[in-house]
Amino acid sequence: MPDLLNQAGIDPSVATVDFIAQDGYSVSIPINTAMRSDIIVAYDLDSAQLNEVLRLVVPEANGNIWIARITSINMSISSVDQVQSGTSVQA
């Protein structure tokens, strides 16, 4: 994950990374968590493409954090102290 974020260009004011799935489910993680080398966005497992295309992998986190079918990754200045998840409603 750190390589992906560095390639995107991290502004010093970024506090969280927000992931949104195809079904509107979302997960927000603090930037210091997102920058850990064991946090990844997976697209395959053992050289076989994942059915869910892109999946956030957060070792030692609940399964509800391992968001699948990611359609959007955003950096935000909004702060969260810990990983948060939920369903967003789009108007």
C-alpha positions in Angstrom: 0.0 0.0 0.0 2.8 2.5 0.7 4.1 2.3 -2.9 0.6 2.9 -4.3 0.1 5.9 -2.0 3.5 7.3 -2.7 2.9 7.0 -6.5 -0.4 8.9 -6.1 1.4 11.6 -4.1 0.6 12.0 -0.5 0.0 15.5 0.8 1.2 16.1 4.4 -2.3 16.9 5.4 -3.7 13.5 4.6 -5.1 11.8 7.7 -7.1 8.8 6.3 -7.4 6.6 3.2 -11.0 5.8 2.2 -11.9 2.7 0.2 -15.3 2.5 -1.5 -16.7 -0.8 -2.9 -18.9 -1.4 -5.9 -21.9 -1.9 -3.5 -21.3 1.4 -1.6 -19.6 -0.2 1.4 -16.7 1.9 2.7 -13.7 1.5 4.9 -11.5 4.3 6.3 -8.1 3.7 7.7 -5.7 6.1 9.3 -2.7 7.1 7.1 -0.2 5.6 9.5 -2.0 2.2 9.2 -2.3 2.5 5.4 1.5 3.1 5.2 2.3 -0.2 6.8 4.1 -2.6 4.5 1.7 -5.4 5.4 -1.4 -3.5 4.2 -2.1 -4.3 0.6 -4.6 -4.0 -2.2 -4.7 -7.5 -3.6 -5.7 -8.5 -7.2 -4.5 -12.1 -7.2 -3.7 -15.0 -4.9 -1.0 -17.5 -5.8 -0.9 -16.1 -9.4 -4.7 -16.5 -9.9 -6.8 -13.4 -10.3 -9.3 -12.8 -7.5 -13.0 -13.0 -8.3 -13.6 -9.7 -6.5 -11.0 -7.9 -8.7 -9.5 -5.7 -5.9 -9.5 -6.5 -2.1 -8.1 -4.5 0.8 -6.0 -6.8 3.0 -5.5 -5.6 6.6 -3.8 -8.4 8.7 -5.2 -8.9 12.2 -8.3 -6.8 11.3 -11.9 -8.1 11.3 -13.2 -9.5 8.0 -15.5 -6.5 7.5 -12.4 -4.4 6.9 -11.2 -6.6 4.1 -13.3 -4.7 1.6 -13.7 -6.3 -1.8 -14.6 -5.0 -5.3 -12.9 -1.6 -4.6 -13.9 1.0 -7.1 -12.4 4.1 -5.4 -9.5 4.9 -3.1 -9.3 8.5 -1.8 -7.0 10.3 0.6 -8.8 12.6 3.0 -7.8 15.2 5.6 -10.6 13.9 7.8 -9.2 12.1 10.8 -10.2 8.7 12.3 -8.4 7.1 15.3 -9.0 3.6 14.1 -10.3 1.6 11.2 -13.9 2.4 10.4 -16.4 0.7 8.1 -20.0 1.2 7.0 -22.3 1.5 4.1 -22.4 4.8 2.3 -25.6 6.0 0.6 -25.2 7.9 -2.7 -27.9 10.4 -3.7 
